[in-house]
């Protein structure tokens, strides 16, 4: 089968690998759609483990099954990270801190023609796509689930003001979810294309971050790794406010210690999604509460993955790029 192997952002090679063989309880999936995540193009983060086959936002069709739960021909979304549901973290509803979740994955990665789904991922992380959810829309289940979890962690409520720094895919999803919660949303970016998308997605106010952001918000969600956005987050969060680091910068965050202490600011990070978040995200997409289709600006064949990475890394007039079979 053909796979796309990541060596660097500018060096993704199409190579041949054998189709994985499955064991009892496992399924083999023909990958039909695979989203390129913003974290995949964070070269400083990814290159440490190169070469490797990335890709974790996949949908496809089951072509072989040794599981009683799923049949050949079913269209599914599969979560690459699943918890054990037994450790102290899982039992405390902190599934994304579970060691099993951090270590697990499917084989070999979403940028492949076929993937083997381990039994634990079959049992805990495989979801049948409803008929009204396309394969491309299904690739957005995991990104949306991460947003669902992040906003749950900061307890975003109706009537609160939330400032969303960065209006890429994660920022736009956070805008939409915040509006579903009944919050007032202010969004920023330095790209006019994305600022216009933020308006389309329901932001009550948009601000070009280059011109400065002068306001206070109950909650601030950082959806960009730009250090200038980190500074704006601390400048704009209200007393007793919460900053959610949804995205991460490539270096340590400078914390204004006195403001942090005197204003009793809470800083929190959000990594990944738990099974309950994935279920909620799938329900939101199925019920068309979020316009997922408009986020998918480019669909390319796997053979054009290098072009896809360039589109995502440059972050100009593109949002979600999906690779299709």
Secondary structure, 3 states (H helix, E strand, C coil): CEEEEEEECCEEEEEECCCCCCCCCCEEEEEEEEECCHHHHCHHHHHHHCCECCCCEEEEEEEEECCCCCCCCCEEEECCCCCCCCCHHHHCCCHHHCHHHHHCCCECCCCECEEEECHHHHHHHEEECCCCCCHHHHCCHHHHHHHHHHHHHCCCCCCCEEEEECCCHHHHHHHHHHHHCCCEEEEEECCHHHHHHHHHCCCCEEEEHHHCCCCCEEEEEECCCCHHHHHHHHHHEEEEEEEEECCCCCCCCCCCHHHHHHCCCEEEECCCCCHHHHHHHHHHHHCCCCCCHHHEEEEEEHHHHHHHHHHHHHCCCCCEEEEEC
